[in-house]
Amino acid sequence: MKKIGLISLGCPKNQVDAELILAKLKNAGYEIIGEVEGADCVIINTCGFIDDAKTEAIETILTVGEMKKEGKVKKIVVTGCLAQRFQDEVLTQLPEVDAVVGIGANGDIVSVIERVLSNEKFGIYPDEYCLPLEGDRLLSTPSYMAYLKIAEGCSNRCSYCAIPYIRGNFRSRPMESIVEEAKALAASGVKEIVIVAQDVTKYGKDLYKKLALSELLGKLCRIDGIKWIRLLYCYPDSLTDELIEIIAKEEKICKYIDLPLQHADKQVLRRMRRPGGEDELLSLIKKLREKIPDVVIRTTMIAGFPGETEENFETLSRFVNEAEFDRLGCFVYSAEEGTPAADFEDQIDEEVKNHRAEIIMQQQYEIFSRKQEAKIGKTFEVLVEGYDESDMLCYGRTYMDCAEIDSRVIISGEEELLPGTFVKVRIIAVDNCDLVGEIIL
């Protein structure tokens, strides 16, 4: 039995693609191994969204390439966004790679591996719309949680973003297919489903000619076994009253809204090809907090977008302080090849971009610290995730924290608890931004 190892980089959407690939190979009789050493073929499922992601992908390929030279792995296949975006450039510039597979060929991964193991070297790049959106998955997440991709691609055409050129236009999965997959996940023991797409709030607009996320959520909430449903990537322009209402009323839906805003200055947002401005966004945030008690709002910002003046940046800085987001990440603008913004003449100096991002993150650190301290004395339901051998303490997450993104709760004075169980925890301290609590029986 030939052994396959896989390294998946980037976002949860890419991780779902990797899980579909793994299931196809396992069903075809390949042995899937956890470590890449000793693999007959290593698949590197890459991200190619921004410069840092491309650098990580290339460094990973080079690292596995060294293992190949040492005889620790035999073949290397590159899939994912980097493969789709740069195609034969990957083959010519990284000779250790045996095959480069565009996302449209993911469904043919079994034949790709057969060819590679027969010593062929090639690239294959079908239309991106051939990417499989459903099928058997071999989950790479803990047994109690799973990502559920409800759509692929994006039609927003933000001026800084390469996703539409890599993944194609937005296309929703049929609702029945999503519900059936969620039922299967629940039957397998999954308790937390994390809904992902490039823009989950646009779900259904292409397929049903209406925004249908609220309808989908209503169906998912009726599935037995699912305790938490979490939404990622909710764009503000499609956050309807109907959607806000169902998030507020349904117990299973985490009161956690990931709202990628990118900026607050109206002039910068127009150049980004995004709607809104400071006043509109503050009004939306106020509305969310009024309509959804105890809502946690996460966002992302971009510092140093081309043409961002000191005045534009001051608007962003003021907005961050006024909005007091529960969670916030700030990226330094990265000029992506092929995007309109990459050709804007008024690019910002790297040092200035980095300095502005640092200012935003320092502001957010102070806000986050205050919010964490305010939780001392309160009791939350915590999903147990594991046991830290070095600290000899269990840890987990509340509804306020998304896996692999946000902070965690350290459970004081407890021996190992079963991952995937829920316990009531009273917060007694804050330790380096993590909450510390004790179980309430």
C-alpha positions as a printed NumPy array, in Angstrom:
array([[  0.   ,   0.   ,   0.   ],
       [  1.485,   3.346,  -1.094],
       [  1.719,   6.009,   1.62 ],
       [  0.456,   9.563,   1.152],
       [  1.303,  12.511,   3.39 ],
       [ -0.39 ,  15.88 ,   3.082],
       [  0.473,  19.358,   4.353],
       [ -2.361,  21.889,   4.084],
       [ -1.568,  25.595,   4.381],
       [ -3.761,  28.666,   4.557],
       [ -7.423,  29.065,   5.384],
       [-10.116,  26.597,   6.514],
       [-11.622,  26.659,   3.003],
       [ -8.364,  25.252,   1.662],
       [ -8.38 ,  22.706,   4.489],
       [-11.779,  21.421,   3.344],
       [-10.342,  20.939,  -0.156],
       [ -7.494,  18.934,   1.392],
       [ -9.962,  16.731,   3.288],
       [-11.822,  15.964,   0.052],
       [ -8.494,  15.025,  -1.576],
       [ -7.535,  12.739,   1.313],
       [-10.861,  10.908,   1.224],
       [-10.52 ,  10.233,  -2.513],
       [ -7.055,   8.782,  -2.006],
       [ -8.053,   6.697,   1.014],
       [-11.074,   5.325,  -0.862],
       [ -8.721,   4.415,  -3.737],
       [ -6.629,   2.27 ,  -1.387],
       [ -3.786,   4.594,  -0.433],
       [ -2.569,   4.754,   3.159],
       [ -2.824,   8.255,   4.619],
       [ -0.048,   8.951,   7.137],
       [  0.146,  11.749,   9.696],
       [  3.829,  12.554,   9.173],
       [  5.263,  13.219,   5.741],
       [  8.518,  11.344,   6.398],
       [  8.324,   7.933,   4.807],
       [  5.648,   8.98 ,   2.303],
       [  5.701,   7.703,  -1.251],
       [  4.139,  11.03 ,  -2.185],
       [  3.693,  14.276,  -0.247],
       [  0.888,  16.617,  -1.316],
       [  1.451,  20.258,  -0.345],
       [ -1.903,  22.057,  -0.488],
       [ -0.795,  25.666,  -0.755],
       [ -2.153,  29.141,  -0.131],
       [ -1.154,  31.914,  -2.508],
       [ -3.324,  34.768,  -1.303],
       [ -0.721,  37.236,   0.02 ],
       [  3.085,  37.465,   0.043],
       [  3.461,  35.854,   3.469],
       [  1.342,  32.895,   2.352],
       [  3.361,  32.48 ,  -0.842],
       [  6.587,  32.607,   1.154],
       [  5.295,  29.963,   3.57 ],
       [  4.252,  27.733,   0.665],
       [  7.611,  28.015,  -1.091],
       [  9.538,  27.407,   2.138],
       [  7.417,  24.327,   2.814],
       [  8.096,  22.996,  -0.692],
       [ 11.828,  23.584,  -0.251],
       [ 11.826,  21.853,   3.148],
       [ 10.063,  18.788,   1.764],
       [ 12.387,  18.999,  -1.249],
       [ 15.359,  18.552,   1.081],
       [ 13.647,  15.498,   2.565],
       [ 13.255,  14.17 ,  -0.96 ],
       [ 16.99 ,  14.605,  -1.634],
       [ 17.693,  12.675,   1.582],
       [ 15.396,   9.857,   0.503],
       [ 12.852,  10.503,   3.259],
       [ 10.039,  11.144,   0.754],
       [  9.787,  10.05 ,  -2.85 ],
       [  7.496,  12.436,  -4.745],
       [  6.062,  15.93 ,  -4.268],
       [  2.733,  17.194,  -5.629],
       [  1.689,  20.844,  -5.214],
       [ -2.018,  21.7  ,  -5.102],
       [ -4.079,  24.681,  -3.941],
       [ -3.982,  28.41 ,  -4.637],
       [ -0.259,  28.732,  -5.397],
       [ -0.544,  25.939,  -7.952],
       [ -3.635,  27.502,  -9.515],
       [ -2.179,  30.986,  -9.613],
       [  1.368,  30.348, -10.842],
       [  0.971,  26.983, -12.606],
       [  4.062,  25.989, -14.623],
       [  6.147,  28.656, -12.893],
       [  6.127,  26.353,  -9.861],
       [  7.508,  23.485, -11.95 ],
       [ 10.227,  25.55 , -13.608],
       [ 11.37 ,  27.419, -10.491],
       [ 11.028,  24.545,  -8.02 ],
       [ 12.499,  21.498,  -9.792],
       [ 12.005,  19.277,  -6.718],
       [  8.258,  19.305,  -7.49 ],
       [  6.935,  16.363,  -9.547],
       [  3.455,  17.665, -10.366],
       [  1.548,  20.93 , -10.054],
       [ -2.211,  20.526,  -9.821],
       [ -4.672,  23.37 , -10.342],
       [ -7.749,  23.351,  -8.111],
       [ -9.936,  22.163, -10.99 ],
       [ -7.998,  18.874, -11.005],
       [ -8.603,  18.054,  -7.34 ],
       [-11.306,  15.609,  -8.361],
       [ -8.742,  13.729, -10.46 ],
       [ -6.182,  13.472,  -7.677],
       [ -6.102,   9.66 ,  -7.777],
       [ -4.983,   9.588, -11.414],
       [ -2.537,  12.426, -10.682],
       [ -0.865,  10.374,  -7.933],
       [ -0.784,   7.277, -10.157],
       [  1.029,   9.23 , -12.864],
       [  3.475,  10.765, -10.4  ],
       [  4.29 ,   7.37 ,  -8.88 ],
       [  4.943,   6.178, -12.445],
       [  7.669,   8.838, -12.646],
       [  5.803,  11.372, -14.79 ],
       [  6.49 ,  15.072, -14.204],
       [  3.702,  17.422, -15.296],
       [  1.272,  20.237, -14.586],
       [ -2.49 ,  19.986, -14.966],
       [ -4.816,  23.003, -14.852],
       [ -8.483,  22.403, -15.716],
       [-11.002,  25.218, -15.303],
       [-11.297,  26.315, -11.675],
       [-15.047,  25.707, -11.843],
       [-14.302,  21.967, -11.979],
       [-13.227,  22.1  ,  -8.318],
       [-15.333,  19.569,  -6.346],
       [-17.466,  21.294,  -3.708],
       [-18.788,  18.159,  -2.022],
       [-18.046,  14.497,  -1.431],
       [-16.498,  12.268,   1.22 ],
       [-14.042,  14.045,   3.523],
       [-11.298,  12.706,   5.748],
       [-11.453,  15.25 ,   8.569],
       [ -8.183,  16.779,   9.716],
       [ -9.809,  18.746,  12.546],
       [-10.415,  17.361,  16.047],
       [-13.299,  14.857,  16.109],
       [-15.672,  17.313,  17.804],
       [-15.479,  20.11 ,  15.197],
       [-15.507,  20.501,  11.43 ],
       [-15.55 ,  23.22 ,   8.804],
       [-18.511,  23.266,   6.438],
       [-17.872,  25.062,   3.145],
       [-21.137,  26.364,   1.712],
       [-19.8  ,  28.187,  -1.356],
       [-16.677,  28.691,  -3.437],
       [-15.113,  31.689,  -5.152],
       [-15.986,  35.371,  -4.865],
       [-17.665,  37.981,  -7.066],
       [-16.967,  41.046,  -4.906],
       [-13.882,  42.11 ,  -6.907],
       [-12.192,  44.086,  -4.151],
       [ -9.29 ,  45.899,  -5.775],
       [ -6.619,  44.325,  -3.528],
       [ -7.805,  40.704,  -3.649],
       [ -6.638,  37.905,  -5.957],
       [ -9.228,  35.317,  -4.859],
       [-11.635,  35.829,  -7.816],
       [ -8.732,  35.34 , -10.234],
       [ -7.686,  32.148,  -8.432],
       [-10.998,  30.633,  -7.37 ],
       [-13.468,  32.115,  -9.838],
       [-16.842,  33.727,  -9.25 ],
       [-19.004,  33.026,  -6.206],
       [-21.016,  29.816,  -6.467],
       [-23.225,  28.358,  -3.751],
       [-23.673,  24.704,  -2.962],
       [-27.257,  23.393,  -3.027],
       [-28.882,  23.683,   0.402],
       [-29.902,  20.02 ,   0.485],
       [-26.307,  18.92 ,  -0.051],
       [-25.039,  21.135,   2.771],
       [-27.71 ,  19.908,   5.195],
       [-26.965,  16.257,   4.382],
       [-23.263,  16.807,   4.949],
       [-23.987,  18.521,   8.278],
       [-26.164,  15.572,   9.338],
       [-23.345,  13.172,   8.492],
       [-20.876,  15.269,  10.472],
       [-23.216,  15.292,  13.463],
       [-23.66 ,  11.505,  13.233],
       [-19.864,  11.128,  13.311],
       [-19.652,  13.045,  16.608],
       [-19.037,  16.599,  15.419],
       [-20.479,  19.122,  17.883],
       [-19.237,  22.4  ,  16.427],
       [-19.73 ,  23.288,  12.776],
       [-17.876,  26.32 ,  11.432],
       [-19.546,  27.743,   8.316],
       [-17.015,  29.017,   5.772],
       [-16.95 ,  30.547,   2.296],
       [-15.207,  33.605,   0.914],
       [-18.386,  35.529,   1.817],
       [-20.927,  33.394,   3.702],
       [-23.544,  36.165,   3.764],
       [-23.827,  36.026,  -0.052],
       [-24.943,  32.38 ,   0.169],
       [-27.772,  31.569,  -2.225],
       [-27.738,  34.783,  -4.253],
       [-26.488,  32.998,  -7.364],
       [-28.388,  29.747,  -6.902],
       [-31.708,  30.922,  -5.481],
       [-31.655,  34.575,  -6.593],
       [-31.891,  35.668,  -2.962],
       [-29.732,  35.769,   0.159],
       [-30.469,  32.399,   1.746],
       [-28.034,  32.041,   4.651],
       [-30.757,  32.598,   7.26 ],
       [-32.866,  29.834,   5.694],
       [-29.886,  27.48 ,   5.635],
       [-29.089,  28.244,   9.274],
       [-32.663,  27.455,  10.244],
       [-32.288,  23.969,   8.747],
       [-28.873,  23.384,  10.323],
       [-30.18 ,  24.359,  13.766],
       [-32.665,  21.488,  13.611],
       [-29.954,  18.828,  13.283],
       [-29.579,  16.719,  16.419],
       [-26.071,  16.49 ,  17.869],
       [-24.837,  19.876,  16.682],
       [-24.351,  22.213,  19.647],
       [-22.474,  25.165,  18.147],
       [-22.761,  26.699,  14.681],
       [-20.157,  29.389,  14.03 ],
       [-20.065,  31.831,  11.094],
       [-16.854,  33.107,   9.494],
       [-16.471,  35.806,   6.818],
       [-19.761,  37.747,   7.121],
       [-19.5  ,  40.761,   4.822],
       [-21.29 ,  43.847,   6.186],
       [-23.301,  44.723,   3.07 ],
       [-25.239,  41.418,   3.216],
       [-25.784,  41.245,   6.966],
       [-29.579,  41.518,   6.71 ],
       [-32.098,  42.065,   9.502],
       [-33.38 ,  38.54 ,   8.886],
       [-29.896,  37.091,   9.379],
       [-29.29 ,  39.169,  12.508],
       [-32.617,  37.974,  13.907],
       [-31.869,  34.265,  13.45 ],
       [-28.384,  34.653,  14.976],
       [-30.005,  36.342,  17.973],
       [-32.782,  33.811,  18.537],
       [-31.191,  30.444,  17.747],
       [-29.318,  28.979,  20.714],
       [-27.079,  26.809,  18.544],
       [-25.687,  29.749,  16.578],
       [-22.672,  31.196,  18.388],
       [-23.09 ,  34.896,  19.085],
       [-19.853,  35.432,  17.189],
       [-19.716,  37.45 ,  13.994],
       [-16.589,  37.58 ,  11.863],
       [-16.951,  40.865,   9.995],
       [-13.994,  41.558,   7.668],
       [-14.153,  45.338,   7.244],
       [-10.571,  46.102,   6.059],
       [-10.866,  49.863,   6.68 ],
       [-13.2  ,  52.602,   7.911],
       [-12.252,  55.627,   5.839],
       [-14.772,  56.091,   3.036],
       [-12.148,  57.288,   0.556],
       [ -9.942,  54.242,   1.133],
       [-12.928,  51.883,   1.028],
       [-13.964,  53.282,  -2.363],
       [-10.471,  52.604,  -3.715],
       [-10.765,  49.097,  -2.252],
       [-14.114,  48.773,  -4.101],
       [-15.914,  48.218,  -0.833],
       [-19.056,  49.946,   0.445],
       [-19.651,  51.963,   3.604],
       [-17.638,  54.28 ,   5.751],
       [-16.972,  55.099,   9.377],
       [-20.494,  56.258,  10.271],
       [-22.272,  53.396,   8.518],
       [-19.983,  50.798,  10.07 ],
       [-20.331,  52.212,  13.582],
       [-24.098,  52.166,  13.099],
       [-23.977,  48.507,  12.051],
       [-21.83 ,  47.545,  15.042],
       [-24.202,  49.358,  17.389],
       [-27.143,  47.531,  15.809],
       [-25.477,  44.134,  16.19 ],
       [-24.771,  44.764,  19.869],
       [-28.33 ,  45.923,  20.481],
       [-30.   ,  43.049,  18.616],
       [-27.669,  40.21 ,  19.709],
       [-26.949,  40.252,  23.451],
       [-23.343,  39.323,  24.346],
       [-22.314,  39.256,  20.684],
       [-18.599,  38.984,  19.966],
       [-17.441,  40.842,  16.855],
       [-14.188,  39.948,  15.116],
       [-12.763,  41.942,  12.23 ],
       [ -9.676,  42.364,  10.051],
       [ -8.083,  45.588,   8.869],
       [ -5.532,  46.493,   6.214],
       [ -2.934,  49.159,   6.975],
       [ -1.027,  51.   ,   4.267],
       [ -3.398,  50.559,   1.323],
       [ -2.171,  52.587,  -1.678],
       [ -2.984,  56.265,  -1.256],
       [ -3.807,  55.943,   2.457],
       [ -3.011,  59.394,   3.832],
       [ -2.265,  60.249,   7.454],
       [ -5.818,  61.586,   7.654],
       [ -7.224,  58.325,   6.247],
       [ -5.214,  56.38 ,   8.782],
       [ -6.391,  58.609,  11.624],
       [ -9.964,  57.718,  10.633],
       [ -9.104,  54.034,  10.865],
       [ -7.367,  54.491,  14.211],
       [-10.275,  56.483,  15.637],
       [-12.756,  53.905,  14.361],
       [-10.907,  51.021,  16.027],
       [-10.984,  52.842,  19.344],
       [-14.66 ,  53.739,  19.039],
       [-15.849,  50.351,  17.801],
       [-13.988,  48.418,  20.523],
       [-13.932,  45.141,  18.632],
       [-13.727,  41.978,  20.69 ],
       [-11.204,  40.481,  18.277],
       [ -9.176,  42.236,  15.573],
       [ -6.284,  41.417,  13.278],
       [ -4.471,  43.982,  11.156],
       [ -2.601,  43.038,   7.981],
       [  0.038,  45.082,   6.218],
       [ -1.145,  45.751,   2.651],
       [  0.42 ,  43.348,   0.169],
       [  0.43 ,  44.276,  -3.536],
       [ -0.862,  41.155,  -5.258],
       [  0.113,  40.548,  -8.867],
       [ -2.833,  40.899, -11.214],
       [ -5.016,  42.945,  -8.884],
       [ -5.991,  46.555,  -9.72 ],
       [ -4.506,  47.937,  -6.488],
       [ -1.084,  46.509,  -7.327],
       [ -0.93 ,  48.979, -10.233],
       [ -1.943,  52.023,  -8.211],
       [  0.852,  54.585,  -8.377],
       [  0.641,  55.825,  -4.785],
       [  2.039,  52.769,  -3.001],
       [  2.984,  53.259,   0.662],
       [  6.508,  52.76 ,   2.013],
       [  6.961,  49.386,   3.759],
       [  8.197,  50.977,   6.971],
       [  5.152,  53.256,   7.118],
       [  2.771,  50.348,   6.445],
       [  4.314,  48.244,   9.181],
       [  4.289,  51.133,  11.656],
       [  0.593,  51.805,  11.014],
       [ -0.289,  48.133,  11.489],
       [  1.625,  48.123,  14.775],
       [ -0.339,  51.151,  15.999],
       [ -3.666,  49.44 ,  15.243],
       [ -2.597,  46.224,  16.947],
       [ -1.398,  48.11 ,  20.033],
       [ -4.756,  49.867,  20.252],
       [ -6.539,  46.555,  19.932],
       [ -4.33 ,  44.907,  22.537],
       [ -5.403,  47.503,  25.073],
       [ -9.079,  47.057,  24.16 ],
       [ -8.834,  43.268,  24.251],
       [ -7.025,  43.299,  27.597],
       [ -9.782,  45.406,  29.156],
       [-12.454,  43.124,  27.772],
       [-10.68 ,  40.009,  29.057],
       [-10.289,  41.492,  32.558],
       [-14.013,  42.316,  32.592],
       [-14.806,  38.596,  32.275],
       [-13.323,  37.764,  35.69 ],
       [-16.101,  36.485,  37.939],
       [-18.356,  35.475,  35.042],
       [-19.272,  31.893,  34.13 ],
       [-19.107,  30.501,  30.597],
       [-19.715,  27.201,  28.88 ],
       [-16.375,  25.873,  27.645],
       [-15.688,  23.295,  24.955],
       [-12.779,  21.19 ,  26.242],
       [-10.056,  20.843,  23.599],
       [ -7.113,  19.162,  25.233],
       [ -4.546,  18.813,  27.994],
       [ -1.318,  20.803,  28.175],
       [  1.334,  18.323,  29.341],
       [  3.856,  21.037,  30.23 ],
       [  1.441,  23.009,  32.422],
       [ -0.568,  19.927,  33.44 ],
       [ -3.804,  21.817,  32.798],
       [ -6.808,  21.322,  30.532],
       [ -7.844,  24.039,  28.108],
       [-10.775,  24.849,  25.876],
       [-12.804,  27.6  ,  24.194],
       [-15.967,  29.584,  24.806],
       [-18.426,  30.647,  22.098],
       [-16.32 ,  33.829,  21.937],
       [-13.298,  32.019,  20.495],
       [-12.817,  30.349,  17.142],
       [-10.405,  27.423,  16.873],
       [ -6.853,  28.296,  15.78 ],
       [ -7.666,  32.027,  15.677],
       [ -8.654,  33.323,  19.087],
       [ -7.601,  32.881,  22.704],
       [ -8.44 ,  29.973,  25.001],
       [ -9.613,  29.18 ,  28.52 ],
       [ -7.183,  27.422,  30.833],
       [ -9.064,  25.199,  33.274],
       [ -7.357,  25.345,  36.655],
       [ -6.896,  22.376,  38.984],
       [ -8.3  ,  19.725,  36.679],
       [ -6.941,  16.406,  35.515],
       [ -7.486,  15.441,  31.92 ],
       [-11.014,  16.037,  30.646],
       [-12.39 ,  14.385,  27.525],
       [-11.947,  16.648,  24.472],
       [-15.279,  17.55 ,  22.946],
       [-17.12 ,  17.769,  26.265],
       [-18.723,  20.963,  27.545],
       [-18.185,  22.23 ,  31.085],
       [-19.238,  25.317,  33.042],
       [-16.229,  27.429,  34.004],
       [-16.037,  30.505,  36.246],
       [-13.271,  32.897,  35.201],
       [-10.834,  33.718,  38.002],
       [ -7.905,  35.373,  36.206],
       [ -6.321,  36.416,  32.901],
       [ -2.969,  34.95 ,  31.888],
       [ -1.231,  36.472,  28.866],
       [ -4.605,  37.205,  27.214],
       [ -5.972,  33.717,  27.911],
       [ -8.744,  33.328,  30.474],
       [ -8.162,  31.121,  33.523],
       [-11.137,  29.475,  35.187],
       [-12.388,  26.725,  37.461],
       [-15.156,  24.241,  36.781],
       [-18.536,  24.916,  38.368],
       [-20.34 ,  21.662,  39.169]])
